[in-house]
Amino acid sequence: MQTEVGKGKKARISYGLDDIAIVPSKRTRDASEIDISYKLGPYEFDLPFLASAMDGVVNVDVAIQTGKLGGLGILNLEGLQTRYEDANKILEEIATFEKEEATRKLQEIYKEPVKEELIGKRVEEIKKGGVIAGASLTPQKVEKYYKPALEAGLDLLVIQGTVVSADHVSKVSKPLDLNKFINEIPIPVVVGGCCSYSTALHLMRTGAVGVLVGVGPGAACTTRRVLGVGVPQATAIADVAAARADYLNESSRYVSVIADGGMRSGGDISKAIACGADAVMIGSPVAGAKEAPGHGFHWGMATFHPELPRGTRIEVGQKATLKEIIVGPAYENDGTLNLFGALRTSMATSGYENIKAFQKTEVMIAPALQTEGKAQQQSQKVGMGK
């Protein structure tokens, strides 16, 4: 549906995850019988969950723990873990910065160059943990750095930027040929982010096994204010899911849709999958784990950009263990613990037995969902009022 912005411009109305609600069906199921596993390329995962490739979220230990819980931790191969041998010392220092100085000091810290020997070393360390090794590189640096990761046994590569397209135009440098690169590299590749039907369809045609959906919804991201670009996440996911369906008809190949960013609770994750996602990539909830490398702080991949930072360092605290956040048990009532137990219960309550079935559930535009009847929780800052 379009509305008139002014006489010279029309625009679609779009919705974020807070704007919608899942409508229960006529059937309910037992939560213990719900299957929330999914497949990404050749790999099957018990949980539809990727931990974001951010330095305050994933290090080697968190990647291993995430894998053992049933998800996939993505390590940033252009981050602190590959710039510093002892990255934890640097991470401890970052946690001491005053908020007014954090961005400037992060820019200084990230001037340290990436070291190729550390790329291979970190991947080997993850592999020794007995889990699938996933890692991220930007389109600008992937051809420079992917080989040591591949030689060390990398299983899955994420090519990730604020916005990634299959049709990058440049007169000053040779752009990455995604089609050529993805079809020549011997491991599966996920690409993103994107937030539109047409961009997603082009990315799927490169041969990627998954597409990341999300431009600017992350808790630590400021892209939407700095650049003015982005699409609210519920609409973005639904549009990319439509591209997945059309590409499946075109090619008989299924590409996973991964909602990336903007999800704080089990309800948010449930709504993302109800809109069409196969899995979610989350950062700030994992950054709040006691084991997370950020020591209670979280920042995006563009926070330290030397010329135009598009993120900020936020304090998330150390809420619980990684296991409690991902699979429980929960001892809080605000939806931020046992995220995937909540997904399982949401699916059971709505009557759907697996992820693909749940993608077909009815959703409703519901701007009152977060506030209706919740005045006392909000005034007391408990439950849904936190």
N, C-alpha and C positions, 0 to 999 in steps of 0.2 A: 504494500500500500504506500502510495506517495502523497506527500503534502507539499504545499507551495511555501518555499522559504521566502520568496519574493517573486516579482513578475518575471525575473530572468533566471530563476533557479528553482528546481523541484528536488525533493529529497525523499528517500525511503525513511520510514519510521523503523527504528531498531531497538532491541531490548537486551539488557544485561541479565545475568543470572538472578539478581535480586528482583527483577520485574516479573518473573514467571513462577508458576507452581506446577507440581506434578499432580495429575488428577487420578486418584485410585480407581481401579477398574472394578468390575462386578466380582472378581475372583481374588482371593488371597492365598498365600502359600506359606509353608513352614520355612523360616529363614535358614535352617540347617540344610535345606535341600536346594538352596540357590547357588548357581554356578557363576562366579564373577571372574573366571579365567578368560584370557584372550590370547590371540596369536599376533605377533609382530614379525613379519617376514617368516623365517624358518623356526623362530623361537616361540615357545609357549610359556606364559607366565600365570601364576596363580592369582596375582593381583593386577588389575588394570592401572598400573602406577609406575611412573618414572619420576625419580628425584632430579630436580633441575640442576643443570650444569652451572652452578654458581658457587663462588669460593666460600661463602658462609654456609653452604648447604651440603656439598658433597666433597669429601676427601676419600682416600683409599678405604679407610675403615667404614665410613658410612656407605660407600658403594658395596662393600662386602656384606654388611648387615642388611642393606636393602635387598640385595639378591637373595639372601637366606630367608628373608621374610616373604619372598615371592614376587618382588618387583624388580626394577632395573635402575640402578644409580648411574647417572651420566656425569663423568668427570670433565671439567673444563680444561682442555689441553693447552689453552692460552692463558691460564690463570696462575694463581700463586703457587700451586703444587708443581708447576713446571718452570717457574721462575726462580724459586728458592729451594735449596736442599732441605732446610728446616723451615717449612712454611708455617708451622704452628707458632713459632716465635713471632713471626710477622702478624699472624692472626690475633695473637694476644695483644700486640701493640695496637692494632686497629680497634680493638674493643675499648681502648682507653681514650680514644679521640673525643674531644668535645664536638657536639653536633655542628657548630659553626665552622669548624676547621676540617671536618671529615673528608669532604670531597677533594679539597686541595691536597690533603696529605695522601689520600688514595692515589691521586694522579702521580705523585712523587714515587710511591711504592711500586706502581705498575710500570714505571720507566725501566725497571730491571728487565732485560731481555729474556725471552723464552729460551730454554736450553734443551736442545734435541735429545741429549742423553737422559734428561729427566722425563721426557715424554715416554720413552720406552720403559724406563724404570717404573713409573707409576702404573702403566698398563700391566707389566709383569707382576707387580704387587697385588693388583686386583685379581689377576688370574690365579695366583697362588692361594687366594681365598676360596677358590672352587666355585666361582659364580661367573655369569656372563659379563664380559667387560664391555661397557658402553662409554663412549667419550664424544666430546663436542669440539668442533673447530668452526671458525667463521669462513664464509665463502672467499674472503680475501687471502686467507692464510692456509686453506686446506691443502693446496697442492704443495706447499712448502713443508708442512709438518706431518702429513698423514703416513709417510713411509715408516718412520721409526715406530709409530703406534701399530701399524700393520705387522711389522716384523716381530713385535713383542707379543702378538697374539690377540689384538683387538678383534672383538666379535661383531660390533655394530657401531657405525659412525653416524653422528648427528651433525649435519651442516646447518648452522644456526646463526641467524642475525635478527635485527629488529624487524626487517622485512626482507624476505628472500624471494626472488623471482627467477623464472627460467629464461627471461628475456632481458638481461641487464645490458644496457647500452652505455658505452664509454668511448670517448675519443682520446683519453689520456693513458689508458692502461688496457691490457687484454683481459676481458672478463672471463670468469670461470665458465666453461662449457659444461653445465650440469648434466646434460644428456650423455655426453661423451664420458665424463668422469664417472658417473654412477654406473654406467654400463661396462666400464673397464675395471673398476675396483672389485676385488673378489669377496667383499662382505656387504651385507645389506646396509642401506643408507636411509636415514630419516631426514627430511628437510623442512625448514620453516624459519620464521613464522610467516603466516599469511592470515588474511581475514576476509577473503572474498571468493566467490564461486570460480571466477575466471582464473585467478592466480593459482588457486588450489588445483584446478583441472590441468593447468600447464605443468605444475610441479609433479602431479601424479604421472603425467606422460613422460617424465624423465626416467622413470624406472624406480623411483623411491618406494620403499615398503611402507612408509608412514609420512604423514604431513602434520606439522605442528600448527595449531590454530591459536592465534592470539597476538595482537599488536597493542601493547600498552596496558593490559589489565593487571599486571603483576603488582604486588604490594609495594615493591621498592622501585617501580618504574615511573619515570616522569615523561615518557615519550609523548603522551597525549597532550600535555601542557607545552612542552618544548617545541614539538613539531606540529601539533594539532591534528595528528593522524590516528586512526584506529576505528574499530567497530565494536560496539558492545558484544560481550562474549556469547550470549545466547543466540543472537542473530548470526554471528560469525560462524559458530559451530554448525548451525542448521544449514547455512549456505554451503559450507565445505562438505557436509554430509550429502547434500544434493549432488555436488560434483563427484563424490565417491560413487554414488549410485549410477550416474551417467557414465562415468569412466568404466565401471564394472560392465555395463551393457556394451560399451565400445570395445573393451579389450578382454573381457572375462578374467580380469585380474583385480583382486580386492586390495585396496590400499587403506591402511589403518588411519583413522582420524584421531589425533591426540590433542585434547584441549590443554593449552599451555597458559597458565596464569589466571588470577582472579578468583581462585577457589580457596576459601578459608575453613570450610566445614564439610561434614559429611553430606549435608543437604546440598551444598554447592556442587560437590562431585556428582551426586545423584542427578541433579538437574542438567549438568553438562552431558552426562551420558544419555539422559532422556532426550536431549536436543540432537543427539546423533554421534557423540564421541564414542570411540572404542576404548579409550584409556585417557588418563589425565597426567599431565606433568605439573608437579607442585613444588614450590620453593619455600615460601615463608613458613608453612606448617612444619616442614622438616627442619628449617633453620631454628625452630623453637625446641628441638630435641636436645637433651643433655649431651648427647654424643656429637652434635653438629660442630663443625670446625669454627663457626663464627662466634662462639662464646656468647650467644644471646643476641647477636647482631646479624643483619642480612642486607645485602646490596646487590644490585643488578649488574649485568655484564657490561652495560654502557655507563655505569656510574663514574668510572675513572677515565672516560674518553678525554684525551688531552686538549681538545678544542671545543667540544660541545657535549658535556655530560648530559645523559638522559636517564639518570637514576639517582637514587639517594640511599644513604645508609640509614636503616631503621632499626630500632630496638624491638626485638620480639621476645626477649627473655628466654629462659630455659624452662619450658613448661612441664615436660615429662620425658620419659625415655622414648627413643625412636619406636620401639615396639608398641608402647602404649598409645602413641599418636596414630600409628598405622593400623594396628589390629587389636588394640586394647589390652586389658580392660580399661574402661573410662571411669574416672572418679569426678569428672566435671560434667555439667549438664548443658554446656553451650555449644556442643557439636564439634569441638575442636580435638577431641580424642576419639580413638577407635573409628577413624574415618571410613575404613572399608567394612567394618561391621555395620556402620550406618548405611552404607550403600547396599549391603546385603538385605538389611531390614527394610529399606525403602523399596527395593525390588519385590520383596516378599509381600509387603503391605499393598503394593500395586498389582500383584498377581503375575509377575514375569519371572521366568525361571533362569534366564541367562542374559548376557549383555545385548546380543542382537535383538532379542525379543523386547527388551526394555527400551531400546531405541524407538520403538513404535508406540510407546505410551502417549496418552493424551497430555498435553500441557496447556496451561491457561495463562493469559496475561493477568497478573495479580499484584498490583502495586501495594496493596494493603497487607500482603502476606507477612511481612516482617514486623508490622506495627499493630495489627488488629488485635485488640484485647490485651496488649502487652504494656500498657501504661505503667503499671506498678513495677514490672521487671525493669523497665527503662529508668524509672525514677530511682529505683534501688540499685541499679547497675548490676543485676544478677541475671543469669540465664540468657535470654535473647536481648537483654538490655546492656550487655557488656560492650 
